[in-house]
Amino acid sequence: MTTSAEPLRLSAFLPYRLSVVAAVASEGLARTYERRFALSVPEWRVLATVAEFESITAKAIGLHARMGKVKVSRAAAALEA
């Protein structure tokens, strides 16, 4: 059985296009967070997650914000400092 699969074109591949849109939006927001609030994106994510849940563990922040434990730890330490 032969198949005539078309080659993958990233410009037409929805997951790739969504990833690019997310990256562009994140970069724009990162500049705003830095300029207005002196926060990095991970710091902002930690702060926003704590604000939403009030009492939350670092592990739960990582799960909710899709961040690794090292990134959560560094962002939390920077916010605390």
Buried (B, 14 or more C-beta within 10 A) or exposed (E): EEEEEEEEEEEEEEEEEEEEEEEEEEEEEBEEBBEEEEBBBBBBBBBBBBEEEEEBEBEEBBEBBEBEEEBBBBBBEEBEE
